[in-house]
Amino acid sequence: MIRQYKIHTNLDGTDNRIFDVTNGKLRFYSPSNLGITISNNIWSANGIGVKGNSSLSHPDITFGIETFGDNISENYELLTDFIQTLLKLDFVTLEYTTENFTVYADLALSEQTKTEGYGKNGTFSETISFQAITKWYTFEKLTFTTIENGEFNANYSKIYNSDKYVYSDIPSYTYFGESNVQRFSSWVIDDGIFSFTARMTPATPRPTDNKYGLRFLDDNFNEYTAIILNLPTAPTSISFNTDVNDEYYNAIIGTNVVNQFPALDFSRFRTRIFQHGKMELVGVADVEMSVKKKVDFI
């Protein structure tokens, strides 16, 4: 499998535009600086050294870029459209796929050369460079649903108010008699997650305390952070993005999209660094998430 590259204008957004820069008419080739740079603090005298802290950084990525249009006019338009699109954005996301993995990097355009088209079709053969913002991470889409108590059915109920369990060949179960059924609506979080988007549907009936969102527990079941909105008016849906480069907290109320940043419970939103532990749903029936997890080296 040849290495595949794509550029996303808004990876976790509904308006994402994708440039296939491996198979399209505008292509990347010969990448450089896909790796890392490590700076070591070392003190030495007379050939004897002491190593201090080290810092890891990601150098700028550079690609060759070439157009494959049918004529010079199309080639010029291919290059111009691509660069003008990137110039309007704070950053773009590179998707990098091999036989072994798919990873992503958020990049800011830092240099684009421009010469004259050459040859029969007026091809442009240039160099493009990006400064790394976040490099590298995986991107995964997940869905979680609040489990509710169901009515008792002897064929497929799992009973929690006695020592009896009833099973069947039916692959799904209802929960009957469990006073804290919400404890099953949780997600075990791995290390390395640094941001995510979430789209949530409020629970019915609405919570009596008007609180909607997500709470995060460490391995000792202590809440260390929570993204909770206090909304007196029940929304149709809630969406937010914890990425500091693209952060928002919105709710659809009626036909309007309303910024709900002021409704955040700031005393509980202590950190955006997510630890190993659990996530629990608060006042919402389900949540669709796009999760970014850091990978230092590929």
C-alpha positions in Angstrom: 0.0 0.0 0.0 1.4 3.4 -1.0 1.3 6.0 1.8 -1.9 8.0 1.6 -2.3 11.7 2.5 -5.4 13.8 2.8 -5.9 17.4 4.0 -9.1 18.1 6.1 -10.3 21.7 6.5 -12.3 20.9 9.6 -11.8 17.3 10.6 -14.5 17.1 13.3 -16.9 19.6 11.7 -19.9 19.1 9.5 -18.4 21.5 6.9 -15.2 19.5 6.5 -13.7 19.7 3.0 -11.3 16.9 2.1 -8.4 17.3 -0.4 -7.1 13.9 -1.5 -3.5 14.8 -2.1 -2.5 11.3 -3.0 -5.0 10.4 -5.7 -6.4 13.7 -6.8 -5.2 16.2 -9.4 -3.1 18.0 -6.8 -0.7 15.7 -5.0 1.9 15.6 -2.2 5.1 13.6 -2.4 8.6 13.3 -0.8 7.6 14.3 2.7 10.4 15.4 5.1 10.4 15.8 8.9 7.7 13.4 9.8 9.7 12.5 12.9 10.6 14.3 16.1 13.4 16.4 17.5 14.6 15.9 21.1 16.6 18.6 22.9 18.6 17.3 25.9 20.0 19.5 28.7 23.5 18.2 29.4 26.1 19.7 31.7 29.6 18.4 31.2 33.1 19.1 32.4 36.3 17.2 31.6 34.4 14.5 29.7 32.0 13.9 32.6 28.4 14.8 32.0 25.1 15.1 33.8 21.9 14.8 31.9 19.0 17.1 32.8 15.5 17.4 31.3 14.7 16.6 27.7 12.0 18.3 25.5 10.4 16.8 22.5 9.3 18.9 19.5 8.0 18.3 16.0 9.8 20.2 13.2 8.0 21.7 10.2 6.7 19.2 7.6 7.6 19.8 4.0 6.1 18.2 0.9 6.7 18.4 -2.8 3.4 19.4 -4.4 2.5 18.9 -8.0 -0.6 19.5 -10.2 -2.0 17.0 -12.7 -4.6 19.1 -14.6 -5.3 18.9 -18.3 -4.0 22.4 -19.1 -2.2 25.3 -17.5 -5.5 27.0 -16.6 -6.7 24.0 -14.6 -3.4 23.5 -13.0 -3.3 27.2 -11.9 -6.8 26.9 -10.5 -6.0 23.7 -8.6 -3.0 25.3 -6.9 -4.7 28.6 -6.3 -7.9 27.1 -4.9 -6.0 24.9 -2.5 -3.8 27.6 -1.1 -6.5 30.2 -0.9 -8.6 27.7 1.0 -5.8 27.1 3.5 -5.1 30.8 3.9 -8.6 31.4 5.2 -8.2 28.8 8.0 -6.3 28.9 11.3 -5.1 25.4 10.7 -5.8 22.2 8.7 -5.5 18.5 9.5 -3.2 16.1 7.7 -4.4 12.5 7.6 -1.6 10.1 7.1 -2.3 6.4 6.3 0.0 3.4 5.9 -0.5 -0.3 6.0 0.0 -0.2 9.8 -1.9 2.9 11.0 -3.8 6.1 10.3 -2.8 9.2 12.3 -3.5 12.9 12.1 -1.7 16.2 12.6 -3.0 19.7 13.0 -0.9 22.0 10.9 -0.6 25.7 10.0 0.6 26.6 6.5 4.0 28.2 6.8 5.4 28.4 3.2 4.3 27.8 -0.4 6.6 28.3 -3.4 5.2 29.6 -6.7 6.9 29.3 -10.1 5.6 29.1 -13.6 3.8 26.2 -15.1 5.9 24.0 -17.4 5.5 21.3 -20.1 2.7 20.6 -22.4 0.0 20.8 -19.7 1.5 23.7 -17.7 2.1 21.6 -14.6 3.2 23.3 -11.3 5.8 21.5 -9.3 6.3 23.3 -6.0 7.2 23.0 -2.3 4.8 23.4 0.6 5.6 23.6 4.3 3.5 23.3 7.5 4.2 24.2 11.1 3.1 21.5 13.5 0.4 22.5 16.0 -0.5 19.0 17.3 1.3 16.0 15.8 0.5 13.1 15.9 -2.9 11.7 17.2 -5.5 9.1 16.4 -9.1 10.1 15.8 -12.0 7.8 16.8 -15.8 8.2 16.7 -17.7 6.7 19.6 -21.3 6.6 20.8 -22.6 6.2 24.3 -26.2 5.7 25.4 -27.8 6.0 28.9 -29.2 2.7 30.0 -32.6 2.8 31.6 -34.6 0.4 33.8 -37.0 -1.6 31.7 -40.1 -3.5 32.5 -39.6 -7.1 33.8 -39.7 -9.8 31.2 -38.8 -13.3 32.3 -37.3 -14.1 28.8 -34.7 -11.4 28.7 -34.6 -9.3 31.9 -31.5 -9.1 34.1 -32.9 -8.8 37.7 -31.0 -6.6 40.1 -33.4 -6.5 43.1 -32.7 -10.2 44.2 -30.0 -12.8 43.9 -31.7 -14.3 40.7 -30.4 -13.7 37.2 -32.4 -14.7 34.2 -30.7 -15.1 30.8 -31.8 -16.2 27.4 -30.3 -16.5 23.9 -31.7 -13.1 23.0 -28.6 -10.9 22.7 -30.0 -7.9 24.6 -31.3 -7.4 28.1 -33.4 -4.9 30.1 -32.4 -3.8 33.6 -35.1 -4.3 36.2 -35.0 -3.0 39.8 -31.6 -1.4 39.6 -31.6 1.9 41.6 -28.5 3.3 40.0 -28.8 2.0 36.4 -26.8 5.1 35.2 -23.7 3.4 36.5 -23.7 1.3 33.3 -23.6 4.4 31.1 -19.9 5.1 31.5 -16.8 5.0 29.3 -13.5 3.7 30.4 -10.9 6.3 29.3 -7.4 5.4 28.3 -4.3 7.6 28.7 -3.4 10.2 26.1 -6.8 11.7 25.2 -6.3 15.5 24.9 -9.6 16.7 23.3 -12.9 15.6 21.8 -16.1 16.9 20.3 -19.4 15.7 21.7 -23.0 16.0 20.4 -25.6 15.1 23.1 -29.3 14.5 23.3 -30.9 15.6 26.6 -32.6 13.0 28.7 -36.4 12.7 29.0 -37.8 13.8 31.4 -35.4 16.7 31.8 -33.1 16.7 34.9 -34.6 18.5 37.8 -31.4 20.5 38.5 -31.2 21.7 34.8 -27.6 20.2 34.5 -26.4 18.6 31.3 -23.0 17.3 30.2 -20.2 14.9 31.2 -18.2 14.2 34.3 -14.8 12.5 34.6 -13.6 10.2 37.4 -10.1 9.1 38.1 -9.2 5.5 39.0 -10.4 6.1 42.6 -13.8 7.3 41.3 -13.2 10.9 42.3 -14.4 13.6 40.0 -11.4 15.6 38.8 -13.2 17.6 36.0 -16.6 17.9 34.5 -18.1 19.7 31.5 -21.6 20.6 32.9 -24.0 23.2 31.5 -26.7 24.7 33.6 -29.6 25.3 31.2 -33.0 26.4 32.6 -34.5 25.9 29.1 -34.4 22.4 27.8 -32.4 22.2 24.6 -33.0 20.0 21.6 -29.3 19.1 21.5 -26.0 20.2 22.9 -22.6 20.2 21.2 -19.1 21.2 22.3 -15.5 20.9 21.4 -12.8 20.9 24.1 -9.9 21.5 21.6 -8.4 24.9 22.7 -7.8 25.7 19.0 -11.4 25.2 18.0 -13.4 25.5 21.3 -17.2 25.9 21.4 -20.2 25.1 23.7 -23.5 25.4 21.8 -27.1 24.3 22.4 -30.0 24.2 20.0 -32.9 25.9 21.6 -36.0 26.1 19.4 -34.6 27.0 16.0 -31.6 28.9 17.4 -28.0 27.8 18.0 -27.0 29.5 21.3 -23.5 29.9 22.7 -23.6 28.3 26.1 -20.1 29.1 27.3 -21.5 31.3 30.1 -23.6 28.4 31.3 -20.5 26.3 32.1 -20.0 25.2 35.7 -16.5 26.7 35.8 -15.9 25.4 39.4 -16.1 21.8 38.0 -14.3 22.3 34.7 -10.9 22.2 36.3 -8.7 20.8 33.5 -9.0 19.7 29.8 -6.3 17.0 30.3 -8.2 13.7 30.6 -6.8 11.0 32.8 -7.2 7.2 32.9 -10.6 6.6 34.5 -14.3 6.9 33.6 -16.6 9.3 31.9 -20.3 9.5 33.0 -23.3 11.0 31.3 -25.2 13.7 33.2 -28.7 14.6 32.2 -28.3 13.3 28.6 -29.7 10.3 26.9 -26.8 9.7 24.5 -23.6 11.3 23.2 -21.8 11.0 19.9 -18.1 11.7 20.3 -15.0 12.3 18.2 -11.9 11.6 20.3 -8.3 12.7 19.8 -5.6 10.6 21.4 -1.9 11.7 21.3 0.8 9.6 19.6 4.3 10.9 20.1 6.1 8.9 17.4 4.8 6.9 14.4 
